[in-house]
Amino acid sequence: MVVISSNNSEEKVAFRWTYVVLPAALLILSVILTAFFYRLLPGEVAYGFSGGEPSHLYGRGGVIAWVMALQVVFAIISLAIACIATSTGRRLQIGETDLNRSLFTIMGNLTALPQIIVLFAMLDIFLYNAYQIKLIPLWVFAIIILVLGGVVLGVYFIRSIRLVRRQQDKSLRE
């Protein structure tokens, strides 16, 4: 059995901004990019492409509202996950450990993966409509991000497993 923490003298689990730093930073970056590109966008924005050519048009305000709404929703979900995890930890009287902080960081920042993809799609739309520059296809970028995200998650989980094993070894020696 793995006990994350049983020492009552330890500090109780607390919310930390590192648990949501990536989604918050991506939201801020989205706001900055939107503010920069807003004046450069035409009234009708091409957002769908087929064979590299625009196939769908939508009003500038609508496109911006959709991409910003997605970014806000992902940031709120991230914040909710971090708050629920930390409040559950406090309710269960789990002490704050390196393992807990690592796991809460993973949980809270996980929404950054789809946020990065939405940010790329937004940037692709803005660049095409402002400068006729087309980036790599969205599906290629999404696969790259998901693979990189899987690698990062794998590293975090391996570190967490090693930490648990060290804690178990330490408790067996005592």
VMD Tcl script that draws the C-alpha trace (Angstrom):
set ca {
  {0.00 0.00 0.00}
  {1.29 3.45 -0.89}
  {0.78 6.15 1.70}
  {1.26 9.57 0.19}
  {1.64 11.17 3.60}
  {0.72 10.12 7.08}
  {2.71 12.59 9.14}
  {0.29 15.02 10.81}
  {3.07 17.52 11.54}
  {3.48 18.17 7.80}
  {2.09 21.22 6.09}
  {-1.43 20.75 4.71}
  {-2.02 20.76 0.97}
  {-2.41 24.30 -0.37}
  {-3.28 25.75 -3.75}
  {-0.22 26.95 -5.67}
  {-0.21 28.97 -8.87}
  {2.31 26.53 -10.34}
  {-0.62 24.11 -10.58}
  {-2.18 26.31 -13.30}
  {0.75 28.33 -14.65}
  {0.71 26.94 -18.21}
  {-3.03 27.43 -18.88}
  {-2.86 30.94 -17.36}
  {0.19 31.86 -19.47}
  {-1.45 30.51 -22.64}
  {-4.60 32.53 -21.90}
  {-2.54 35.69 -21.45}
  {-0.59 34.96 -24.65}
  {-3.89 34.48 -26.52}
  {-5.15 37.84 -25.29}
  {-1.91 39.53 -26.38}
  {-1.99 37.92 -29.85}
  {-5.66 38.80 -30.29}
  {-5.01 42.43 -29.33}
  {-2.11 42.60 -31.78}
  {-3.90 41.01 -34.74}
  {-7.38 42.51 -34.25}
  {-6.69 45.63 -36.29}
  {-5.02 43.57 -39.06}
  {-7.95 41.20 -39.63}
  {-10.57 41.81 -42.31}
  {-14.28 41.91 -41.45}
  {-14.74 38.38 -42.85}
  {-12.08 35.98 -41.59}
  {-11.14 32.73 -43.34}
  {-11.00 30.00 -40.70}
  {-11.42 26.76 -42.62}
  {-9.04 25.59 -45.30}
  {-9.21 22.91 -47.95}
  {-6.10 22.16 -49.95}
  {-4.44 25.27 -48.54}
  {-7.23 27.54 -49.78}
  {-9.87 29.20 -47.54}
  {-13.15 27.31 -47.57}
  {-15.07 28.91 -44.67}
  {-15.54 32.55 -43.75}
  {-16.89 34.01 -40.52}
  {-17.05 37.46 -38.97}
  {-13.92 38.72 -37.24}
  {-15.71 39.14 -33.90}
  {-17.15 35.63 -34.04}
  {-13.81 33.96 -34.72}
  {-12.14 35.91 -31.93}
  {-15.00 35.15 -29.54}
  {-14.79 31.41 -30.23}
  {-11.03 31.05 -29.83}
  {-10.94 33.26 -26.72}
  {-13.92 31.44 -25.22}
  {-12.10 28.13 -25.68}
  {-8.98 29.53 -24.00}
  {-11.01 30.87 -21.07}
  {-12.88 27.58 -20.67}
  {-9.63 25.58 -20.60}
  {-8.12 27.99 -18.04}
  {-11.23 27.72 -15.84}
  {-11.19 23.92 -16.08}
  {-7.52 23.94 -15.07}
  {-8.24 26.19 -12.10}
  {-11.19 24.01 -11.07}
  {-9.08 20.84 -11.24}
  {-6.35 22.40 -9.09}
  {-8.86 23.76 -6.55}
  {-10.74 20.46 -6.31}
  {-7.51 18.47 -5.94}
  {-6.12 20.71 -3.21}
  {-9.40 20.99 -1.30}
  {-9.79 17.19 -1.45}
  {-6.24 16.87 -0.14}
  {-7.07 19.18 2.76}
  {-10.31 17.34 3.52}
  {-8.47 14.02 3.54}
  {-5.75 15.62 5.67}
  {-3.00 14.70 3.26}
  {0.27 16.41 4.05}
  {2.04 18.40 1.36}
  {4.88 16.41 -0.18}
  {6.98 16.60 -3.33}
  {4.85 13.81 -4.80}
  {1.59 15.67 -4.13}
  {2.94 18.88 -5.62}
  {4.17 17.01 -8.69}
  {0.85 15.24 -9.22}
  {-1.21 18.40 -8.66}
  {1.05 20.24 -11.13}
  {0.42 17.57 -13.75}
  {-3.32 17.55 -13.12}
  {-3.75 21.33 -13.21}
  {-1.55 21.97 -16.23}
  {-2.88 19.14 -18.37}
  {-5.38 21.40 -20.12}
  {-2.40 23.24 -21.62}
  {-2.18 20.56 -24.34}
  {-5.49 21.40 -26.04}
  {-4.88 25.09 -25.28}
  {-1.63 25.01 -27.25}
  {-3.47 23.45 -30.20}
  {-6.21 26.11 -30.05}
  {-3.54 28.82 -29.79}
  {-1.80 27.44 -32.88}
  {-5.11 27.34 -34.80}
  {-5.79 30.93 -33.76}
  {-2.33 32.03 -34.84}
  {-2.71 30.19 -38.16}
  {-6.03 31.93 -38.82}
  {-4.64 35.33 -37.85}
  {-1.45 34.97 -39.92}
  {-3.34 33.82 -43.01}
  {-5.88 36.62 -42.83}
  {-3.37 39.35 -41.98}
  {-0.35 38.32 -44.09}
  {-1.45 35.32 -46.24}
  {1.07 33.13 -44.37}
  {-0.03 29.52 -43.90}
  {1.58 27.42 -41.17}
  {1.84 23.62 -41.10}
  {-1.49 21.74 -41.11}
  {-3.28 21.77 -37.76}
  {-3.46 17.98 -37.59}
  {0.34 17.71 -37.93}
  {0.84 20.25 -35.17}
  {-1.72 18.48 -32.97}
  {0.08 15.15 -33.34}
  {3.42 16.79 -32.49}
  {1.97 18.42 -29.36}
  {0.22 15.25 -28.22}
  {3.38 13.17 -28.65}
  {5.49 15.75 -26.81}
  {2.82 15.97 -24.10}
  {2.89 12.19 -23.75}
  {6.67 12.26 -23.34}
  {6.47 15.00 -20.69}
  {3.73 13.12 -18.83}
  {5.78 9.94 -19.01}
  {8.76 11.72 -17.47}
  {6.59 13.15 -14.68}
  {5.06 9.76 -13.92}
  {8.44 8.04 -13.89}
  {9.73 10.69 -11.47}
  {6.64 10.20 -9.30}
  {7.05 6.41 -9.27}
  {10.71 6.77 -8.27}
  {9.73 9.18 -5.49}
  {7.14 6.73 -4.15}
  {9.67 3.90 -4.22}
  {12.22 6.04 -2.34}
  {9.58 6.86 0.27}
  {8.68 3.18 0.61}
  {12.35 2.20 0.96}
  {12.84 4.90 3.57}
  {9.80 3.78 5.58}
  {10.94 0.12 5.42}
  {14.35 1.09 6.81}
  {12.79 2.93 9.75}
}
mol new
graphics top color blue
foreach p $ca { graphics top sphere $p radius 0.5 }
foreach p [lrange $ca 0 end-1] q [lrange $ca 1 end] { graphics top cylinder $p $q radius 0.2 }
display resetview
